[in-house]
Amino acid sequence: MNELAEIIRKSRRIVFFGGAGVSTASGIPDFRSGDGLRGGNGLSPEEILSKSFFYLQTEAFFDFYRKHMLHPEAKPNAAHRYLYRLEKEDRLRGIVTQNIDGLHKAAGNIRVYELHGNVHDNHCLECNAAYPMEKILHSEGIPRCECGGVIKPDVALYGEPLEKYVCIGARREITNADTLIVAGTSLAVEPAASFIDDFRGKHLVVINLTPTQADERADLVIRGDVAKVFEKLEEIPPGPQ
């Protein structure tokens, strides 16, 4: 922890690259962990949360989506709070997240690149009217717009491309970073996982419960729960700028 704190003290352009393990302490399940999310009827979560399943089995998609992907009670944890602190001190240049829970923004961070979208943003497929998460959460069957169109979450389903300009911004921040902290991700989902290959800075830090493909390249690997690591970091002052 002291080594990580020292790296942060010396850094001025930190970028945080996070995955599902960042939000598990907030009560949001991880797809791939031993205690992670499971699909139904013999289907994996990846199959249910796919573009083809959405259009072919729309009602079944929303039944799963409401039960497992929407967590209105979730609050930012120690990791989110610490990253907000770093942004206020102008040490954190960006958060690149694979999560769709919106907790980084809920914590106050502005420099957030949501690679897979956000459950709080939803639009009608016919007229493009915008709706909050509550519209889907409190609807039954297929959520519909006043015009009759289907309301689709603004999240990248499996089989859909990532939003171009979000990816451009994320890769730019990683390229310009002096420290990259990769946390709570198995780095198994492409193309997002390959973004870390753009990093050319001084320090690569990996915080994860299980090994990742970035471990061999990293200057520091911490094998542990992300929120617990940042709880300890909260007790250590980042030091003068």
Secondary structure, 3 states (H helix, E strand, C coil): CHHHHHHHHHCCCEEEEECHHHCHHHCCCCCCCCCCCCCCCCCCHHHHCEHHHHHHCHHHHHHHHHHHCCCCCCCCCHHHHHHHHHHHCCCEEEEEECCCCCHHHHCCCCCEEECCEEEEEEEECCCCCEECHHHHHCCCCCCECCCCCEEEEEECCECCCCCHHHHHHHHHHHHHCCEEEEECCCCCCCCHHHHHHHCCCCEEEEEECCCCCCHHHCCEEEECCHHHHHHHHHCCCCCCC
